[in-house]
Amino acid sequence: MVLLSGGSTPTTVTVSDWAKVITDVTAQFSITQIVSVMSAIIVAGIGFVFLWWGARKAYRAIMSAVRKGKTGF
């Protein structure tokens, strides 16, 4: 990859230039942390699906009772 900086001479970026960044990123995150975040996201998603399902079921039950006149008031 060739980058042009302010002047007219191109600068070549090599893998060794990225070595510090790659080392810092891999030191910051571990497989355990990544797996735990992904599992938390999956569990939260499942929770939202069940919440949505329950809300729809409750809404349908209430609207069915109102339409049939069985509200109990």
HELIX and SHEET records of a PDB file:
HELIX    1   1 VAL A   15  GLN A   28  1                                  14    
HELIX    2   2 ILE A   31  LYS A   68  1                                  38    
SHEET    1   A 2 VAL A   2  LEU A   4  0                                        
SHEET    2   A 2 PRO A  10  THR A  12 -1                                        
END                                                                             
